[in-house]
């Protein structure tokens, strides 16, 4: 019996303007996810970025028509460029990623630094 061929394939990149790695940063992360056939989707929460640079609700897979897919799938380079362009503009609870970090993230950073101090 032949040995199986092992393949490792990256299928997701997270793009964010949130400088910290704490839990609050998750909501600011834009996912660039492999969508098959050499194409990538740019997703944030339940939305998918279209070629018109607008966020749309993503239909269930069985409801996605070819014309919708054609305008919501990109090459990897295009998808990453779109995500990087939108990352600083994501707003959650009225705050951009940078504003959220300034308001809340610095507290997380101080807490983490306190946890690292030997007691």
N, C-alpha and C positions, 0 to 999 in steps of 0.2 A: 504494500500500500504506500503510495507516495506521501511524503511529508506535506502538510498544508503550507501554503504560501501565506505568510503573515504580512498584512498591509496596515499601515497606520496613516490615517488621513485626517488632516485638520478640517473640521466642519463648522467651526464657530470662532468668531473673534468678538470681543467686547470692546467697544469704543466709548470713552467717557471723558468729560472735562472735569470730573470730580477728582481732586487730587488724593483723597484718602482711600484706604482699602476697607473702611468700616462698612457696616451694614447699610447705612444711609445712602451710600453711593450706588447701590444696586438700582434704585429707581431712575438714576440718570444714565444708566448704561444702554447704549444702542447695540443691538446684536446684529452682526453680519453673519448670516447663516447660509450654509450650502443648501441649495434648493433643487439640486439635480441638473443633469444635462449641461454641466459647466456653468451654471448660473447661480447667483447669490441673491438673497433677500436682505433688505435692511429693515430691521424690526425694532420697535420700541413699544413696550407693553403689548397691547393687542393690535397695534397698528403696523402698517407696512408702508414704506416710502415708495412713491411712484416717480416716474420719469419727470412728472410735472413739478417735482420737489414738494409735493403735498403728502401728508400722512393720511392714509385711508384705513378703514377697518378691513382686516383681511378675511375674506370669505373662507368657509370650510373648504378643504381640498376638493370635495366633490362638486362644489359650486364655482370653482375658479375656472373661468373660460380663457381660451387662448389669447384673446385681446387684452384681458386683464393681466395675465401672466407676462405678456410681451412688454407691458409698461411698468411692471413691478419686479422685474428680475434684471440683474446686471452682471457684468464681468466682475471678478474679484476686485480689480483695481478701481472700477467705477463705484462699486458698493462701499469700499473703504473710504474713498474720497467723499462720497455723499455722507457717510456716517461721521467722518471727521469734520465736515462742514456744519452738520447739524448739532454735534455734541455741545458746543458752547451755548446753543440757543434753546436747549431743552429746559422747560420750566415745570417744576413740581411744587405745588402749594405756593405759587407766586414767586418762587426763587429759582434762579439758574444754579447750575452746579457750583460755580464759584461763590455765589452768594450764600448757598447752603453751607459750604465748607467754612466760610468766614463766620457764619452765625452758629453752626453746630459742630462742625468738624474739628475746630480747634479744641473744643471741650473733649472730644474723643481722643485727640492727640495727647492732651494733658493727662487724661485718665490712663492711657497706654504707657506714657512715660512714668507715671506713678507706679504702675504695675511692675515696671522694670527695675525700680529702685530696690536694692536689697533691704530687707527689714530685719 
